[in-house]
Amino acid sequence: MTRPVVGIVGGGQLARMTAPAAEALDVHLRVLAARPDDSAAQVIPDTVIGDHDDLEALLAFADGCDVVTFDHEHVPPAHLRTLQERGVLVRPGPDALVHAQDKIVMREALSQAGLPCPRWAEVADADDVALFANAEDWPVVLKVSRGGYDGRGVWVVSSRDEAADVMASTALVPGARWLAEEKVDFIRELSAQVARSPHGQAVAYPVVASLQVNGICKEVVAPAVDMSAEHSARAQRVALDIAAVLGVEGMLAVEMFDSDRGVLVNELAMRPHNTGHWSIEGADTSQFENHLRAVLDLPLGAPTPRANVAVMVNILGGSYPDLHRALLHVMARDPGIKVHLYGKQVRAGRKVGHVTVLGTDVDVLLERARHAADFFEGTIDG
């Protein structure tokens, strides 16, 4: 059997962190990056520079790939269908991926399948938002159906006038629509990740708790503490059902609200996800390895945790630009911590790396990981 070639559209940190798993499996990675200094382009030799919106660039990139997958969900579905028509294996395929690209398409499919979602409605203007609020109550979560990520394209509005201001000042990307959702009074945010292969094998990772700050994932605790086995199994079942109903091939992350009505689906990502970075050190098979296994239709690896608890904290760009100099303090203070830097220029609020620590005591692990991240971010100096 010849060495398989996996093409990843997108040159971000997810593609970069897939490289060690590919090396271990003797999989050749090819990356379509926007710029030569993109995170993955720095470490993956077979990097093609091109625009994921450019069909000709995608076709040239896919030539010679055994399968094409993604670092992000922004490739136009029509382009992906053209790839399929030319005989390229695309995993996940456009019919599945569209549910991670368009929140209204996702809500329609999950609601039709009877899967738990917040109450929602497509809205055209502020009057529609007010009608929705009259039925559900203010405040209302207002979203664009396409183009939003890491908190972008999401607003909490408390009146018709606020909704009107947001809608008047926001230019929609092509194909985008407006979506209103109830503001869920949640206990915490969860993420349930599963891997699913084309022949239908699937595995579920432990359900994790995530802390979001300004719409960006800041911390993950795996598994979520104080969560019964039955409640965790229900959340995993929802994620497995979504993967099967939508025909996902590869990794699927289902971000959820843990509420007094049970788990409610918030967002989907059909690729490795920030809430699964803990699995690099913390699981028998990382999300990156299982994504490769799934898109190549290989037997999936065990998602079994390697420790009682894994804590991951993201490093966001702060006032300290020299991350490699910060390594001296972080490594000397805590030799057991694992640091991942993404090769990105430091900018305020930008994800530039993460740290992971394994153990038994959640509070101790959080203190260790937060200290390391705070030092990288320049909020502490000792």
Secondary structure, DSSP 8 states (H G I E B T S, - for coil): ----EEEEE--SHHHHHHHHHHHHHT-EEEEEESSTTSTGGGT-SSEEE--TT-HHHHHHHHTT-SEEEESSS-S-HHHHHHHHHTT--BSS-HHHHHHHH-HHHHHHHHHHTT-----EEEESSHHHHHHHHHHH-S-EEEEESSS--TTTTEEEE-SHHHHHHHHHH----TT--EEEEE----SEEEEEEEEE-TTS-EEE---EEEEEETTEEEEEEES-TT--HHHHHHHHHHHHHHHHHHT--EEEEEEEEEETTEEEEEEEESS--GGGTTHHHHBSS-HHHHHHHHHTT-------BSSSEEEEEEEE--S---HHHHHHHHHHH-TT-EEEE------TT-EEEEEEEEES-HHHHHHHHHHHHHHHHTS---
